[in-house]
Amino acid sequence: MTSGLALTHPVEPSQHTVNVVPSPPPTYSSSDTAAAKAAACSEWDRAARSTALASRSSAEALEQSWTSPESLAALATEKRTGMAAVSYLRTQLSDATPASTAKPLRAWMTTRIDMLHALNLRHWDEADHEQERSNELIDVITSECGLR
C-alpha cells in the first residue's frame, strides 16, 4: 500500500539554496600596475623589434624571388619569429597590466596571428591588411608605453 501511495503522491525532493558570491576582483597597488605596464611595454618593444627585423629580411628576400630557397627560408623565419614573439608576449601580460596597455597589446597580437594565418594561406591582400592594422596599433602602443 505504501508503494501505491508513493506512485500517486511522489515525494518532493528537499530544496537547498546555496548563495554563491563571486570573489571580488583582485586589486593592485599603483606600483604593481606600473611595474606590470613597464614589463609589458618592454617585452612588447622587444617582440615588435624582432618581428620587424624578420619581416624586413623576408621582404628583402622576396623582392628578389618568391620561389628561391632564400626567400622561402626568410618567409619561414618571419613566421616562426612572429609566433614566438606573440607566444612569449602573451606570457608577459599579467592581471595587473592596466587595461589601457593590455587591450592594444592583445589587439596587436591578434593582428600578428591573423597576418601569419593569411600568409600561410597565401592570401596576400589579407596579410597586407592585417599588417596595416598592426602598424596602426604600433602608434597606439608606443604612445601608451612612452616608447620611441
N, CA and C atoms as an extended XYZ file, in Angstrom:
444
Properties=species:S:1:pos:R:3:atomname:S:1:resname:S:1:resid:I:1 pbc="F F F"
N         0.824       -1.187        0.000 N   MET     1
C         0.000        0.000        0.000 CA  MET     1
C         0.875        1.261        0.000 C   MET     1
N         1.918        1.202        0.711 N   THR     2
C         2.789        2.372        0.753 CA  THR     2
C         3.363        2.657       -0.625 C   THR     2
N         3.742        1.601       -1.376 N   SER     3
C         4.273        1.855       -2.697 CA  SER     3
C         3.220        2.452       -3.602 C   SER     3
N         1.996        2.087       -3.449 N   GLY     4
C         0.934        2.667       -4.260 CA  GLY     4
C         0.773        4.141       -3.961 C   GLY     4
N         0.887        4.513       -2.710 N   LEU     5
C         0.792        5.936       -2.351 CA  LEU     5
C         1.972        6.724       -2.925 C   LEU     5
N         3.121        6.114       -2.919 N   ALA     6
C         4.305        6.799       -3.442 CA  ALA     6
C         4.164        7.059       -4.925 C   ALA     6
N         3.507        6.156       -5.635 N   LEU     7
C         3.309        6.356       -7.064 CA  LEU     7
C         2.294        7.454       -7.344 C   LEU     7
N         1.269        7.534       -6.524 N   THR     8
C         0.247        8.550       -6.767 CA  THR     8
C         0.606        9.894       -6.159 C   THR     8
N         1.389        9.884       -5.139 N   HIS     9
C         1.817       11.130       -4.480 CA  HIS     9
C         3.339       11.122       -4.354 C   HIS     9
N         4.044       11.495       -5.430 N   PRO    10
C         5.504       11.457       -5.343 CA  PRO    10
C         6.025       12.403       -4.265 C   PRO    10
N         7.088       11.997       -3.658 N   VAL    11
C         7.704       12.796       -2.609 CA  VAL    11
C         8.546       13.885       -3.273 C   VAL    11
N         8.320       15.104       -2.853 N   GLU    12
C         9.090       16.236       -3.375 CA  GLU    12
C        10.491       16.211       -2.767 C   GLU    12
N        11.508       16.338       -3.607 N   PRO    13
C        12.850       16.405       -3.030 CA  PRO    13
C        13.023       17.712       -2.265 C   PRO    13
N        13.824       17.658       -1.254 N   SER    14
C        14.037       18.877       -0.480 CA  SER    14
C        14.832       19.874       -1.326 C   SER    14
N        14.525       21.114       -1.160 N   GLN    15
C        15.173       22.183       -1.911 CA  GLN    15
C        16.252       22.820       -1.043 C   GLN    15
N        17.434       22.928       -1.605 N   HIS    16
C        18.527       23.588       -0.900 CA  HIS    16
C        18.928       24.819       -1.698 C   HIS    16
N        19.163       25.866       -1.010 N   THR    17
C        19.595       27.091       -1.659 CA  THR    17
C        21.027       27.386       -1.231 C   THR    17
N        21.853       27.580       -2.228 N   VAL    18
C        23.239       27.941       -1.955 CA  VAL    18
C        23.487       29.283       -2.625 C   VAL    18
N        23.866       30.227       -1.848 N   ASN    19
C        24.195       31.539       -2.399 CA  ASN    19
C        25.679       31.560       -2.729 C   ASN    19
N        25.956       31.683       -4.014 N   VAL    20
C        27.344       31.759       -4.451 CA  VAL    20
C        27.668       33.222       -4.698 C   VAL    20
N        28.605       33.698       -3.965 N   VAL    21
C        29.012       35.091       -4.097 CA  VAL    21
C        30.396       35.098       -4.737 C   VAL    21
N        30.488       35.686       -5.927 N   PRO    22
C        31.809       35.705       -6.562 CA  PRO    22
C        32.784       36.540       -5.740 C   PRO    22
N        34.006       36.102       -5.758 N   SER    23
C        35.009       36.865       -5.024 CA  SER    23
C        35.250       38.183       -5.760 C   SER    23
N        35.582       39.202       -5.030 N   PRO    24
C        35.806       40.498       -5.680 CA  PRO    24
C        37.040       40.420       -6.575 C   PRO    24
N        37.065       41.251       -7.600 N   PRO    25
C        38.248       41.240       -8.466 CA  PRO    25
C        39.475       41.658       -7.660 C   PRO    25
N        40.617       41.115       -8.022 N   PRO    26
C        41.821       41.491       -7.269 CA  PRO    26
C        42.132       42.972       -7.462 C   PRO    26
N        42.699       43.532       -6.465 N   THR    27
C        43.120       44.931       -6.567 CA  THR    27
C        44.646       44.965       -6.548 C   THR    27
N        45.181       45.910       -7.270 N   TYR    28
C        46.625       46.037       -7.381 CA  TYR    28
C        47.018       47.447       -6.994 C   TYR    28
N        48.141       47.541       -6.349 N   SER    29
C        48.646       48.861       -5.967 CA  SER    29
C        49.134       49.587       -7.215 C   SER    29
N        49.303       50.879       -7.077 N   SER    30
C        49.788       51.653       -8.226 CA  SER    30
C        51.192       51.207       -8.626 C   SER    30
N        51.989       50.778       -7.665 N   SER    31
C        53.328       50.290       -8.024 CA  SER    31
C        53.241       48.947       -8.747 C   SER    31
N        52.248       48.104       -8.374 N   ASP    32
C        52.045       46.831       -9.086 CA  ASP    32
C        51.651       47.079      -10.539 C   ASP    32
N        50.711       47.992      -10.753 N   THR    33
C        50.265       48.256      -12.128 CA  THR    33
C        51.358       48.950      -12.938 C   THR    33
N        52.109       49.830      -12.285 N   ALA    34
C        53.208       50.498      -13.001 CA  ALA    34
C        54.280       49.485      -13.410 C   ALA    34
N        54.591       48.555      -12.520 N   ALA    35
C        55.594       47.529      -12.843 CA  ALA    35
C        55.085       46.604      -13.944 C   ALA    35
N        53.809       46.234      -13.878 N   ALA    36
C        53.228       45.358      -14.903 CA  ALA    36
C        53.197       46.058      -16.258 C   ALA    36
N        52.863       47.349      -16.251 N   LYS    37
C        52.847       48.110      -17.500 CA  LYS    37
C        54.255       48.215      -18.076 C   LYS    37
N        55.219       48.530      -17.228 N   ALA    38
C        56.605       48.665      -17.699 CA  ALA    38
C        57.111       47.349      -18.282 C   ALA    38
N        56.806       46.244      -17.615 N   ALA    39
C        57.253       44.935      -18.107 CA  ALA    39
C        56.585       44.596      -19.436 C   ALA    39
N        55.274       44.813      -19.518 N   ALA    40
C        54.547       44.503      -20.757 CA  ALA    40
C        55.056       45.363      -21.909 C   ALA    40
N        55.271       46.642      -21.645 N   CYS    41
C        55.750       47.544      -22.701 CA  CYS    41
C        57.157       47.176      -23.158 C   CYS    41
N        58.012       46.863      -22.206 N   SER    42
C        59.381       46.484      -22.547 CA  SER    42
C        59.408       45.206      -23.383 C   SER    42
N        58.607       44.230      -22.990 N   GLU    43
C        58.584       42.962      -23.727 CA  GLU    43
C        57.902       43.121      -25.078 C   GLU    43
N        56.892       43.997      -25.159 N   TRP    44
C        56.283       44.255      -26.468 CA  TRP    44
C        57.312       44.896      -27.394 C   TRP    44
N        58.075       45.844      -26.871 N   ASP    45
C        59.084       46.510      -27.693 CA  ASP    45
C        60.075       45.485      -28.246 C   ASP    45
N        60.489       44.562      -27.400 N   ARG    46
C        61.411       43.506      -27.844 CA  ARG    46
C        60.744       42.637      -28.917 C   ARG    46
N        59.489       42.234      -28.685 N   ALA    47
C        58.770       41.390      -29.648 CA  ALA    47
C        58.556       42.124      -30.969 C   ALA    47
N        58.169       43.394      -30.884 N   ALA    48
C        57.910       44.169      -32.103 CA  ALA    48
C        59.184       44.356      -32.919 C   ALA    48
N        60.286       44.613      -32.240 N   ARG    49
C        61.554       44.791      -32.959 CA  ARG    49
C        62.002       43.493      -33.635 C   ARG    49
N        61.829       42.370      -32.958 N   SER    50
C        62.250       41.096      -33.566 CA  SER    50
C        61.370       40.739      -34.758 C   SER    50
N        60.056       40.992      -34.651 N   THR    51
C        59.182       40.688      -35.790 CA  THR    51
C        59.447       41.651      -36.940 C   THR    51
N        59.745       42.907      -36.623 N   ALA    52
C        60.038       43.877      -37.686 CA  ALA    52
C        61.312       43.491      -38.431 C   ALA    52
N        62.316       43.062      -37.700 N   LEU    53
C        63.568       42.645      -38.334 CA  LEU    53
C        63.340       41.430      -39.239 C   LEU    53
N        62.580       40.454      -38.745 N   ALA    54
C        62.292       39.260      -39.555 CA  ALA    54
C        61.453       39.622      -40.778 C   ALA    54
N        60.496       40.536      -40.611 N   SER    55
C        59.655       40.959      -41.742 CA  SER    55
C        60.483       41.692      -42.791 C   SER    55
N        61.395       42.554      -42.328 N   ARG    56
C        62.262       43.273      -43.259 CA  ARG    56
C        63.130       42.306      -44.059 C   ARG    56
N        63.712       41.344      -43.383 N   SER    57
C        64.551       40.349      -44.065 CA  SER    57
C        63.740       39.557      -45.075 C   SER    57
N        62.523       39.210      -44.697 N   SER    58
C        61.650       38.460      -45.595 CA  SER    58
C        61.289       39.302      -46.814 C   SER    58
N        60.947       40.558      -46.585 N   ALA    59
C        60.575       41.440      -47.702 CA  ALA    59
C        61.745       41.625      -48.665 C   ALA    59
N        62.943       41.790      -48.125 N   GLU    60
C        64.121       41.946      -48.986 CA  GLU    60
C        64.369       40.692      -49.820 C   GLU    60
N        64.210       39.537      -49.206 N   ALA    61
C        64.420       38.279      -49.939 CA  ALA    61
C        63.338       38.071      -50.994 C   ALA    61
N        62.109       38.458      -50.667 N   LEU    62
C        61.002       38.266      -51.604 CA  LEU    62
C        61.082       39.214      -52.792 C   LEU    62
N        61.771       40.351      -52.621 N   GLU    63
C        61.944       41.264      -53.756 CA  GLU    63
C        62.740       40.601      -54.872 C   GLU    63
N        63.663       39.733      -54.494 N   GLN    64
C        64.497       39.040      -55.480 CA  GLN    64
C        63.716       37.934      -56.184 C   GLN    64
N        63.023       37.128      -55.399 N   SER    65
C        62.299       35.986      -55.966 CA  SER    65
C        61.345       35.435      -54.916 C   SER    65
N        60.158       35.042      -55.364 N   TRP    66
C        59.187       34.446      -54.453 CA  TRP    66
C        59.438       32.952      -54.265 C   TRP    66
N        60.261       32.375      -55.102 N   THR    67
C        60.412       30.919      -55.064 CA  THR    67
C        61.827       30.451      -54.749 C   THR    67
N        62.742       31.360      -54.531 N   SER    68
C        64.119       30.940      -54.245 CA  SER    68
C        64.182       30.306      -52.852 C   SER    68
N        65.139       29.444      -52.632 N   PRO    69
C        65.301       28.854      -51.297 CA  PRO    69
C        65.530       29.920      -50.219 C   PRO    69
N        66.221       30.997      -50.581 N   GLU    70
C        66.485       32.067      -49.617 CA  GLU    70
C        65.200       32.778      -49.213 C   GLU    70
N        64.343       33.081      -50.198 N   SER    71
C        63.102       33.788      -49.879 CA  SER    71
C        62.161       32.889      -49.086 C   SER    71
N        62.107       31.615      -49.425 N   LEU    72
C        61.258       30.686      -48.673 CA  LEU    72
C        61.765       30.530      -47.241 C   LEU    72
N        63.079       30.499      -47.073 N   ALA    73
C        63.654       30.406      -45.726 CA  ALA    73
C        63.371       31.680      -44.929 C   ALA    73
N        63.472       32.834      -45.583 N   ALA    74
C        63.203       34.104      -44.900 CA  ALA    74
C        61.739       34.198      -44.488 C   ALA    74
N        60.848       33.741      -45.342 N   LEU    75
C        59.421       33.759      -45.014 CA  LEU    75
C        59.134       32.814      -43.850 C   LEU    75
N        59.745       31.654      -43.849 N   ALA    76
C        59.561       30.706      -42.743 CA  ALA    76
C        60.104       31.289      -41.437 C   ALA    76
N        61.235       31.972      -41.517 N   THR    77
C        61.809       32.609      -40.330 CA  THR    77
C        60.888       33.706      -39.817 C   THR    77
N        60.297       34.469      -40.733 N   GLU    78
C        59.359       35.518      -40.330 CA  GLU    78
C        58.178       34.918      -39.577 C   GLU    78
N        57.648       33.820      -40.071 N   LYS    79
C        56.506       33.174      -39.414 CA  LYS    79
C        56.898       32.639      -38.038 C   LYS    79
N        58.039       31.972      -37.962 N   ARG    80
C        58.489       31.425      -36.672 CA  ARG    80
C        58.743       32.542      -35.661 C   ARG    80
N        59.395       33.588      -36.118 N   THR    81
C        59.690       34.713      -35.228 CA  THR    81
C        58.402       35.357      -34.739 C   THR    81
N        57.455       35.534      -35.648 N   GLY    82
C        56.176       36.137      -35.277 CA  GLY    82
C        55.425       35.316      -34.244 C   GLY    82
N        55.366       34.017      -34.446 N   MET    83
C        54.653       33.164      -33.497 CA  MET    83
C        55.377       33.107      -32.154 C   MET    83
N        56.690       33.036      -32.184 N   ALA    84
C        57.452       33.014      -30.934 CA  ALA    84
C        57.262       34.320      -30.164 C   ALA    84
N        57.279       35.437      -30.881 N   ALA    85
C        57.115       36.741      -30.233 CA  ALA    85
C        55.738       36.864      -29.593 C   ALA    85
N        54.702       36.472      -30.316 N   VAL    86
C        53.341       36.547      -29.777 CA  VAL    86
C        53.183       35.594      -28.599 C   VAL    86
N        53.677       34.379      -28.738 N   SER    87
C        53.568       33.401      -27.650 CA  SER    87
C        54.268       33.903      -26.394 C   SER    87
N        55.447       34.457      -26.559 N   TYR    88
C        56.187       34.980      -25.416 CA  TYR    88
C        55.468       36.178      -24.804 C   TYR    88
N        55.016       37.095      -25.650 N   LEU    89
C        54.365       38.300      -25.137 CA  LEU    89
C        53.112       37.957      -24.340 C   LEU    89
N        52.388       36.943      -24.760 N   ARG    90
C        51.197       36.523      -24.009 CA  ARG    90
C        51.549       36.150      -22.576 C   ARG    90
N        52.721       35.587      -22.369 N   THR    91
C        53.116       35.193      -21.009 CA  THR    91
C        53.550       36.391      -20.174 C   THR    91
N        53.787       37.515      -20.805 N   GLN    92
C        54.295       38.684      -20.096 CA  GLN    92
C        53.199       39.647      -19.649 C   GLN    92
N        51.979       39.429      -20.101 N   LEU    93
C        50.869       40.262      -19.639 CA  LEU    93
C        50.317       39.648      -18.362 C   LEU    93
N        50.186       40.448      -17.340 N   SER    94
C        49.633       39.939      -16.084 CA  SER    94
C        48.294       40.613      -15.827 C   SER    94
N        47.597       40.106      -14.821 N   ASP    95
C        46.317       40.719      -14.463 CA  ASP    95
C        46.507       42.146      -13.966 C   ASP    95
N        47.702       42.466      -13.509 N   ALA    96
C        47.975       43.819      -13.020 CA  ALA    96
C        48.251       44.806      -14.149 C   ALA    96
N        48.429       44.305      -15.381 N   THR    97
C        48.665       45.204      -16.516 CA  THR    97
C        47.413       46.046      -16.732 C   THR    97
N        47.538       47.366      -16.741 N   PRO    98
C        46.352       48.214      -16.929 CA  PRO    98
C        45.670       47.918      -18.269 C   PRO    98
N        44.355       48.008      -18.276 N   ALA    99
C        43.580       47.728      -19.496 CA  ALA    99
C        44.006       48.636      -20.643 C   ALA    99
N        44.366       49.878      -20.334 N   SER   100
C        44.772       50.812      -21.395 CA  SER   100
C        46.038       50.344      -22.106 C   SER   100
N        46.802       49.503      -21.446 N   THR   101
C        48.007       48.924      -22.049 CA  THR   101
C        47.710       47.545      -22.626 C   THR   101
N        47.023       46.720      -21.855 N   ALA   102
C        46.772       45.327      -22.260 CA  ALA   102
C        45.899       45.230      -23.507 C   ALA   102
N        44.900       46.097      -23.614 N   LYS   103
C        43.970       45.990      -24.749 CA  LYS   103
C        44.675       46.178      -26.102 C   LYS   103
N        45.452       47.244      -26.309 N   PRO   104
C        46.130       47.361      -27.610 CA  PRO   104
C        47.201       46.289      -27.821 C   PRO   104
N        47.837       45.819      -26.735 N   LEU   105
C        48.824       44.746      -26.891 CA  LEU   105
C        48.150       43.464      -27.361 C   LEU   105
N        47.007       43.143      -26.772 N   ARG   106
C        46.277       41.940      -27.207 CA  ARG   106
C        45.786       42.099      -28.644 C   ARG   106
N        45.335       43.289      -28.991 N   ALA   107
C        44.887       43.527      -30.373 CA  ALA   107
C        46.060       43.374      -31.343 C   ALA   107
N        47.233       43.863      -30.957 N   TRP   108
C        48.425       43.718      -31.799 CA  TRP   108
C        48.754       42.248      -31.998 C   TRP   108
N        48.703       41.473      -30.907 N   MET   109
C        48.980       40.038      -31.019 CA  MET   109
C        47.982       39.359      -31.958 C   MET   109
N        46.721       39.750      -31.855 N   THR   110
C        45.690       39.173      -32.723 CA  THR   110
C        45.963       39.503      -34.183 C   THR   110
N        46.339       40.745      -34.468 N   THR   111
C        46.618       41.101      -35.868 CA  THR   111
C        47.831       40.349      -36.395 C   THR   111
N        48.819       40.128      -35.536 N   ARG   112
C        50.001       39.366      -35.972 CA  ARG   112
C        49.618       37.924      -36.306 C   ARG   112
N        48.797       37.321      -35.469 N   ILE   113
C        48.348       35.949      -35.736 CA  ILE   113
C        47.525       35.908      -37.014 C   ILE   113
N        46.626       36.880      -37.180 N   ASP   114
C        45.801       36.929      -38.394 CA  ASP   114
C        46.666       37.121      -39.638 C   ASP   114
N        47.698       37.952      -39.521 N   MET   115
C        48.584       38.166      -40.664 CA  MET   115
C        49.337       36.886      -41.014 C   MET   115
N        49.860       36.206      -40.002 N   LEU   116
C        50.589       34.963      -40.251 CA  LEU   116
C        49.676       33.896      -40.849 C   LEU   116
N        48.445       33.869      -40.385 N   HIS   117
C        47.475       32.919      -40.950 CA  HIS   117
C        47.233       33.231      -42.427 C   HIS   117
N        47.062       34.499      -42.737 N   ALA   118
C        46.849       34.895      -44.138 CA  ALA   118
C        48.068       34.543      -44.992 C   ALA   118
N        49.259       34.727      -44.442 N   LEU   119
C        50.466       34.348      -45.182 CA  LEU   119
C        50.493       32.845      -45.449 C   LEU   119
N        50.116       32.061      -44.449 N   ASN   120
C        50.093       30.604      -44.637 CA  ASN   120
C        49.130       30.193      -45.739 C   ASN   120
N        48.008       30.912      -45.817 N   LEU   121
C        47.006       30.602      -46.840 CA  LEU   121
C        47.309       31.278      -48.174 C   LEU   121
N        48.378       32.068      -48.193 N   ARG   122
C        48.767       32.840      -49.379 CA  ARG   122
C        47.686       33.826      -49.820 C   ARG   122
N        47.030       34.390      -48.821 N   HIS   123
C        46.055       35.462      -49.053 CA  HIS   123
C        46.806       36.778      -48.837 C   HIS   123
N        47.511       37.195      -49.866 N   TRP   124
C        48.433       38.320      -49.740 CA  TRP   124
C        47.728       39.619      -49.384 C   TRP   124
N        46.553       39.886      -49.988 N   ASP   125
C        45.840       41.133      -49.683 CA  ASP   125
C        45.406       41.166      -48.218 C   ASP   125
N        44.931       40.037      -47.731 N   GLU   126
C        44.517       39.965      -46.329 CA  GLU   126
C        45.724       40.144      -45.402 C   GLU   126
N        46.844       39.547      -45.767 N   ALA   127
C        48.065       39.708      -44.961 CA  ALA   127
C        48.489       41.177      -44.927 C   ALA   127
N        48.409       41.857      -46.068 N   ASP   128
C        48.743       43.289      -46.114 CA  ASP   128
C        47.803       44.096      -45.228 C   ASP   128
N        46.508       43.762      -45.278 N   HIS   129
C        45.513       44.459      -44.453 CA  HIS   129
C        45.833       44.280      -42.964 C   HIS   129
N        46.156       43.057      -42.565 N   GLU   130
C        46.486       42.796      -41.159 CA  GLU   130
C        47.777       43.504      -40.759 C   GLU   130
N        48.717       43.581      -41.683 N   GLN   131
C        49.961       44.303      -41.409 CA  GLN   131
C        49.666       45.787      -41.180 C   GLN   131
N        48.765       46.351      -41.970 N   GLU   132
C        48.380       47.757      -41.784 CA  GLU   132
C        47.712       47.958      -40.427 C   GLU   132
N        46.830       47.036      -40.044 N   ARG   133
C        46.182       47.120      -38.726 CA  ARG   133
C        47.229       47.061      -37.618 C   ARG   133
N        48.189       46.170      -37.792 N   SER   134
C        49.266       46.037      -36.808 CA  SER   134
C        50.064       47.337      -36.704 C   SER   134
N        50.366       47.940      -37.848 N   ASN   135
C        51.117       49.197      -37.854 CA  ASN   135
C        50.347       50.320      -37.172 C   ASN   135
N        49.030       50.350      -37.357 N   GLU   136
C        48.215       51.368      -36.686 CA  GLU   136
C        48.268       51.182      -35.171 C   GLU   136
N        48.271       49.934      -34.734 N   LEU   137
C        48.341       49.665      -33.297 CA  LEU   137
C        49.710       50.013      -32.717 C   LEU   137
N        50.738       49.949      -33.533 N   ILE   138
C        52.078       50.308      -33.056 CA  ILE   138
C        52.086       51.750      -32.560 C   ILE   138
N        51.436       52.645      -33.297 N   ASP   139
C        51.373       54.047      -32.867 CA  ASP   139
C        50.650       54.177      -31.528 C   ASP   139
N        49.558       53.440      -31.368 N   VAL   140
C        48.793       53.476      -30.113 CA  VAL   140
C        49.652       52.952      -28.961 C   VAL   140
N        50.314       51.832      -29.198 N   ILE   141
C        51.114       51.200      -28.139 CA  ILE   141
C        52.326       52.048      -27.778 C   ILE   141
N        53.029       52.576      -28.775 N   THR   142
C        54.210       53.396      -28.457 CA  THR   142
C        53.812       54.639      -27.662 C   THR   142
N        52.647       55.186      -27.967 N   SER   143
C        52.157       56.328      -27.201 CA  SER   143
C        51.796       55.902      -25.773 C   SER   143
N        51.061       54.812      -25.647 N   GLU   144
C        50.654       54.306      -24.327 CA  GLU   144
C        51.866       53.960      -23.474 C   GLU   144
N        52.873       53.382      -24.099 N   CYS   145
C        54.057       52.923      -23.362 CA  CYS   145
C        55.141       53.988      -23.232 C   CYS   145
N        54.982       55.102      -23.945 N   GLY   146
C        56.003       56.144      -23.892 CA  GLY   146
C        57.309       55.718      -24.541 C   GLY   146
N        57.197       54.951      -25.616 N   LEU   147
C        58.379       54.446      -26.318 CA  LEU   147
C        58.702       55.310      -27.526 C   LEU   147
N        59.944       55.270      -27.932 N   ARG   148
C        60.489       55.923      -29.134 CA  ARG   148
C        60.195       57.382      -29.107 C   ARG   148
